Amino acid sequence: MSAHSPLTRKAVLSQAWPILLSQATIPLVGLVDTAIIGKTGNAIELAGVALGASIMGFIFWSFGFLRMGVTGLTAQADGSNNQHEVQALLIRSLLIAIAIGAVLTSLQLIAIKGAFLILQASAETEQAASGYASARFWGAPAALAGYAINGWLLGLGKSGWALALQIIANTANIIFDLYFVLGLNMGAEGVGWGTAAAEWTAFLVGISLCAALILKNGGFFKGVFAASSIFNAQRLTHMFNVNIDIMVRTMALLGLMTWFANSGAKQGDVQLAANHVLMQMLTISAFVLDAFAVTAEARIGAAIGANSKPRFWRAIRLTTEFAFAGALLASLLIYFGGSAFIHLIMENPDVRAAAITFLPMAALAPILGVSSWQLDGIFIGSTQTSAMRTSTLITLCIYIGLDLMLQPYGNWGVWIAFISSYILRGVTLGAFLPRLIQHIDAKAHEHSKDTHVSNA
């Protein structure tokens, strides 16, 4: 389904359902890791994976602009029918991703030691987390390149291709995890190696899919691999401006998530592990709901590229309708089905009991967070990313203050502050919506004047 084909409710669902399944399978990496370690009954190893995953999530998703920025830019280039730039964006983003990943791999020891200066956990948990994180760093170039490939495919509306790639990645992750953890008995470190191996597998398959799509549509344009195309100053500057805002926003958001994990760690290994189990459900629901936000990214980007204000508003309305319906369903599923899920993946009775106690808090997250996810999609597709940056920084500051204030209430305070952050993100980003609308109006007016002059 092309990102700039006619937009109907059926078209939204046709584009969103592969994204929904693809996004839902992304946290399966963490879920599989948790389930395999959970079956060993070792709370220390599980806590180590939880802490290590928080570290790697913060580091890798600091470069999440390689997915989000590429989606918006690709959709706008596709909407304006600039296929040369569509191809150049893929090459440009892959080179940037691989270069950043190589630097991260070389700096892994410094990064891990630095993380433990901030995070707090027992010595045993830190040792397990260190083994996991060190192994994951070897997959950094492939993981970041995977973000770029996914963003490019989604920007073109090729959600089915993105789904196929994610299924391959998760299947590889399950196979490698079983081999390293249960076959070689490597514990948390084995989980890290399994995930890294799966990331390289997905990268090789993803490159092949992108090449096949380009060849199917006539092949590479002449000069697209030239330095003047890849390193075009104007394009790079625009890409940098968009991406630096998204990077700051992503780091602030991951800082919030890491603060949450650290606050849970202060409650002890059992509470840290329990919170991690609950976060698997929240992550699944967040990625599912994000399907409609990503659909909005592609559709809004294409509408702006084509300078179509009616398509812009229709994309917002239809994707938001589905997003709110999905949020309500996700909250109900977590509340009524969460206990069975916890028993399915967790053997340790103490962790089970702690997770079930705080299950109602987790169930509130989808319905309270849907506005922030949907607004993210609107602003990413519009490439008006400075608003996202400012909104998330404001949210982070208020959240930290709220969490510190609620520390006397233990893990309940941890969850109340965390749930409140969803509301804060929606309110602060929504405050920038009138300015975005003014920008769209001005751009549509300018295009109308240019068209009138051209016709005259």
C-alpha positions in Angstrom: 0.0 0.0 0.0 1.6 3.2 -1.2 1.9 6.0 1.4 0.3 8.4 -1.0 -2.6 6.2 -2.4 -6.2 7.4 -1.6 -6.7 7.4 2.2 -9.8 5.6 3.5 -10.4 3.6 6.7 -9.7 0.4 4.8 -6.4 1.9 3.5 -5.4 2.9 7.0 -6.0 -0.7 8.2 -4.3 -2.1 5.2 -1.2 -0.1 5.9 -1.4 -0.3 9.7 -1.9 -4.0 10.3 1.5 -5.0 9.0 3.1 -2.2 11.0 1.0 -3.3 14.0 2.3 -6.9 13.8 5.8 -5.7 13.0 5.8 -3.2 15.9 4.3 -5.8 18.3 7.1 -8.3 17.4 9.9 -5.8 18.1 9.5 -6.2 21.9 9.3 -9.9 21.4 13.1 -9.6 21.4 12.9 -8.5 25.1 10.0 -10.9 25.7 11.9 -13.9 24.4 15.0 -12.9 26.4 12.8 -12.5 29.6 11.0 -15.8 29.0 14.1 -17.9 28.4 16.0 -16.5 31.4 12.7 -16.6 33.5 12.5 -20.3 32.9 15.8 -20.8 34.6 14.3 -19.4 37.8 17.3 -17.2 38.4 16.2 -13.7 39.5 19.7 -12.3 39.4 20.2 -13.3 35.7 16.7 -11.8 34.9 17.5 -8.6 36.7 20.8 -8.5 34.8 19.0 -8.8 31.5 16.5 -6.1 32.6 19.3 -3.7 33.6 21.4 -4.5 30.6 18.5 -4.1 28.3 17.8 -0.6 29.8 21.4 0.4 29.1 21.4 -0.9 25.5 17.9 0.5 24.9 19.2 4.0 26.0 22.3 3.8 23.9 20.8 2.3 20.7 17.6 4.3 20.8 19.5 7.5 21.3 19.9 7.0 17.5 16.3 6.2 16.9 16.2 9.2 14.5 17.6 6.7 12.0 14.1 5.2 11.9 11.9 8.2 12.7 13.7 10.9 10.7 14.2 8.6 7.7 10.5 7.8 7.6 9.4 11.4 7.5 12.0 12.5 5.0 11.4 9.5 2.8 7.6 10.0 2.8 8.0 13.6 1.9 10.4 12.8 -1.0 8.1 10.1 -2.2 5.1 12.4 -1.9 6.8 15.0 -4.1 7.8 12.1 -6.6 11.6 12.7 -6.0 12.6 9.1 -6.4 16.3 10.0 -6.8 16.2 11.5 -3.3 14.3 8.5 -2.0 17.2 6.2 -3.0 19.9 8.7 -1.8 18.2 8.8 1.6 18.6 5.0 2.0 22.3 5.1 1.1 22.9 8.2 3.2 21.2 6.8 6.3 22.9 3.4 6.0 26.3 5.0 5.9 25.6 7.1 8.9 24.1 4.2 10.8 27.0 1.8 10.2 29.6 4.5 11.1 27.8 5.3 14.4 27.5 1.6 15.2 31.2 1.0 14.6 32.1 3.8 17.0 29.7 2.4 19.6 31.3 -1.0 19.4 34.8 0.4 19.9 33.6 2.4 22.9 31.7 -0.4 24.6 33.9 -0.7 27.7 33.7 3.0 28.5 29.9 3.0 27.9 29.3 0.1 30.2 31.4 1.5 33.0 29.8 4.9 32.6 26.3 3.4 32.8 27.1 1.7 36.2 28.2 5.0 37.6 24.6 6.2 37.1 22.5 3.0 37.6 22.3 1.3 41.0 22.0 -2.5 41.4 23.6 -5.3 43.3 27.1 -6.4 42.3 25.8 -9.7 41.0 23.2 -8.0 38.9 25.8 -5.6 37.5 28.0 -8.5 36.5 25.2 -10.2 34.6 24.1 -6.9 33.0 27.7 -6.2 31.9 28.0 -9.6 30.1 24.7 -9.0 28.3 25.5 -5.4 27.2 29.1 -6.3 26.1 27.7 -9.0 23.7 24.9 -6.6 22.4 27.5 -4.0 21.4 28.9 -6.3 18.7 25.5 -6.0 17.0 25.5 -2.2 17.1 26.2 -1.5 13.3 23.6 -4.0 12.2 21.0 -2.8 14.8 21.3 0.9 13.8 21.3 0.1 10.1 18.2 -1.9 10.7 16.5 1.3 12.1 17.3 3.1 8.8 16.1 0.2 6.6 12.8 0.0 8.6 12.3 3.8 8.5 12.9 3.8 4.7 10.4 1.0 4.0 7.8 2.6 6.3 8.2 6.0 4.6 7.4 4.4 1.3 4.3 2.7 2.8 5.9 -0.8 2.4 4.7 -1.9 5.8 4.3 -5.6 4.6 8.0 -5.6 3.8 8.9 -4.2 7.2 6.7 -6.9 8.8 8.5 -9.7 6.9 11.9 -8.3 8.0 10.8 -8.1 11.6 9.5 -11.7 11.6 12.8 -12.9 10.2 14.7 -11.0 12.9 12.6 -12.3 15.8 12.7 -15.9 14.5 16.5 -15.6 14.4 16.5 -14.2 17.9 14.6 -17.1 19.3 16.8 -19.6 17.6 20.1 -17.9 18.7 18.8 -17.3 22.3 17.9 -21.0 22.7 21.3 -21.9 21.5 23.4 -19.6 23.6 21.3 -19.7 26.8 19.9 -23.2 27.0 22.4 -24.9 24.7 25.6 -23.3 25.9 24.3 -22.3 29.4 25.7 -18.7 29.0 23.0 -17.0 31.0 22.5 -13.2 30.5 25.6 -13.0 28.3 24.1 -15.6 26.0 20.9 -13.5 25.7 23.1 -10.7 24.5 25.0 -12.8 21.9 21.7 -14.2 20.6 20.2 -10.8 20.1 23.4 -9.5 18.4 23.5 -12.4 16.0 19.8 -11.9 15.1 20.5 -8.2 14.4 23.2 -9.1 11.9 20.9 -11.6 10.3 18.1 -9.0 9.9 20.6 -6.5 8.5 21.7 -8.8 5.7 18.1 -9.7 4.8 17.0 -6.0 5.0 19.7 -4.9 2.5 18.5 -7.6 0.1 14.9 -6.5 0.4 15.7 -2.8 -0.2 17.8 -3.7 -3.3 15.0 -5.9 -4.6 12.5 -3.1 -4.2 14.7 -0.6 -6.0 15.4 -3.1 -8.9 11.7 -3.9 -9.2 11.0 -0.2 -9.7 13.6 0.3 -12.5 16.9 0.1 -10.6 19.2 2.8 -9.2 19.3 6.2 -10.7 22.4 7.4 -12.4 24.6 9.3 -10.0 22.8 8.2 -6.9 26.0 6.7 -5.4 28.0 9.8 -6.3 29.4 11.9 -3.4 27.6 14.9 -4.7 24.3 13.1 -4.2 25.0 11.3 -0.9 26.7 14.2 0.7 24.5 17.0 -0.7 25.1 19.9 1.7 21.5 21.1 1.6 20.0 17.6 2.1 22.5 16.8 4.8 21.8 20.0 6.7 18.0 19.4 6.6 18.6 15.8 7.7 20.9 16.9 10.5 18.4 19.5 11.8 15.6 17.0 11.8 17.7 14.2 13.3 19.4 16.2 16.1 16.0 17.2 17.4 14.8 13.6 17.3 18.0 12.4 19.0 17.7 14.9 21.9 14.0 13.9 22.2 14.8 10.2 22.1 17.7 10.5 24.7 15.3 12.4 27.0 12.7 9.8 26.6 15.2 7.0 27.2 16.5 8.9 30.1 13.0 8.8 31.5 12.8 5.0 30.9 16.2 4.5 32.5 15.3 6.6 35.5 12.2 4.4 35.9 14.3 1.2 35.7 16.8 2.7 38.2 14.0 3.7 40.6 12.8 0.1 40.4 16.3 -1.2 41.1 16.4 0.8 44.3 13.4 -1.3 45.5 15.5 -4.5 45.2 16.1 -7.2 42.6 12.6 -8.7 42.9 10.9 -5.4 42.2 13.3 -4.6 39.4 12.5 -7.9 37.8 8.8 -7.5 38.3 8.8 -4.1 36.8 10.7 -5.5 33.8 8.0 -8.2 33.3 5.3 -5.5 33.3 7.3 -3.4 30.9 7.2 -6.2 28.4 3.4 -5.8 28.2 3.6 -2.0 28.1 6.2 -2.2 25.3 4.1 -4.6 23.3 1.0 -2.3 23.6 3.1 0.8 22.9 4.5 -0.6 19.7 1.0 -1.9 18.6 -0.5 1.6 19.1 2.5 3.1 17.4 1.4 1.4 14.3 -1.2 4.1 13.7 1.3 6.8 14.6 3.7 5.4 12.0 0.9 5.2 9.5 0.3 8.9 10.2 4.0 9.6 9.7 4.0 8.1 6.2 0.6 9.6 5.2 1.3 13.1 6.6 4.8 13.1 5.1 3.4 12.2 1.7 0.6 14.8 2.0 3.2 17.5 2.9 5.4 16.4 0.0 2.5 16.7 -2.3 1.4 20.0 -0.6 -2.1 18.6 0.0 -3.8 20.1 3.1 -7.0 18.0 2.8 -4.9 14.8 2.8 -3.0 16.1 5.8 -6.2 16.5 7.9 -7.7 13.3 6.7 -4.5 11.4 7.7 -4.7 12.9 11.2 -8.4 12.1 11.7 -8.5 8.5 10.4 -5.3 7.3 12.1 -6.3 8.9 15.4 -9.7 7.2 15.4 -8.1 3.8 15.2 -5.4 4.7 17.7 -7.8 5.5 20.5 -9.9 2.4 19.8 -6.7 0.3 20.0 -5.6 2.0 23.2 -8.8 1.1 25.0 -8.5 -2.5 23.8 -4.9 -2.7 25.0 -5.7 -1.4 28.4 -8.5 -4.0 28.8 -6.3 -6.8 27.7 -3.5 -6.0 30.1 -5.9 -5.6 33.0 -7.8 -8.8 32.5 -5.1 -11.0 30.8 -1.9 -9.7 32.5 -1.9 -12.2 35.3 -2.0 -15.2 32.9 0.8 -13.6 30.9 3.0 -13.2 34.1 2.5 -16.8 35.1 3.3 -17.9 31.6 6.8 -16.3 31.4 7.8 -16.2 35.0 8.6 -19.1 37.4 9.9 -17.1 40.4 7.0 -16.8 42.9 8.2 -13.6 44.5 8.6 -11.8 41.1 5.2 -13.1 40.0 3.5 -11.7 43.2 5.2 -8.3 42.8 4.2 -8.1 39.1 0.6 -8.9 39.8 0.4 -6.3 42.5 1.3 -3.5 40.2 -0.6 -4.8 37.1 -3.4 -2.2 37.4 -0.9 0.6 37.0 0.5 -1.0 33.8 -3.1 -1.3 32.4 -3.5 2.5 32.6 -0.5 3.2 30.3 -2.1 2.6 26.9 -5.2 4.7 27.3 -3.2 7.5 29.0 -0.3 7.4 26.5 -2.1 7.2 23.2 -2.3 11.0 22.7 1.5 11.3 23.0 2.2 8.5 20.5 -0.2 9.9 18.0 1.2 13.4 18.3 4.7 12.0 17.8 3.5 10.5 14.5 2.0 13.9 13.4 5.2 15.9 14.2 7.6 13.3 12.7 5.7 13.1 9.4 5.7 16.9 9.3 9.5 16.9 10.2 8.6 19.6 12.7 10.8 17.9 15.3 11.9 20.8 17.5 8.5 20.7 19.2 9.1 17.0 20.1 12.5 17.8 21.5 11.2 20.6 23.8 8.1 18.7 24.9 10.1 15.6 26.0 12.7 17.7 27.8 9.9 19.4 29.8 8.3 16.1 30.5 11.6 14.6 31.7 12.2 17.4 34.2 8.7 17.3 35.7 8.8 13.5 35.8 12.1 13.3 37.7 10.8 15.9 40.2 7.6 13.9 40.7 9.5 10.6 41.1 11.7 12.1 43.8 8.8 13.5 45.6 7.0 10.1 45.6 10.0 8.1 46.8 8.5 7.6 50.3 5.7 5.5 48.7 8.1 2.9 47.4 7.2 1.1 44.1 3.7 2.6 44.1 5.4 6.0 43.9 7.6 4.8 41.1 4.6 3.7 39.0 2.5 6.8 39.7 5.3 9.1 38.5 5.9 6.9 35.5 2.2 6.8 34.5 2.0 10.5 34.9 4.8 11.0 32.4 2.4 9.7 29.6 -0.1 12.5 30.4 2.7 15.1 30.5 4.0 14.1 27.1 0.6 14.5 25.5 -0.1 17.8 27.1 3.2 19.4 26.4 3.4 18.2 22.7 -0.2 19.1 22.1 0.6 22.7 23.1 2.7 23.0 19.9 -0.1 21.8 17.6 -1.5 25.3 16.8 2.0 26.3 15.6 2.2 23.2 13.4 -1.1 24.0 11.8 0.0 27.5 11.1 3.1 26.1 9.4 1.0 23.8 7.2 -1.3 26.6 6.3 1.6 28.8 5.3 3.2 26.1 3.2 -0.1 25.3 1.4 -0.6 29.0 0.7 2.9 29.4 -0.7 2.4 26.4 -2.9 -0.9 27.8 -4.2 0.8 31.1 -5.1 3.7 29.3 -6.9 1.2 27.2 -8.9 -0.9 30.2 -9.8 2.2 32.1 -11.0 3.4 29.0 -13.0 0.0 28.6 -14.7 -0.1 32.4 -15.5 
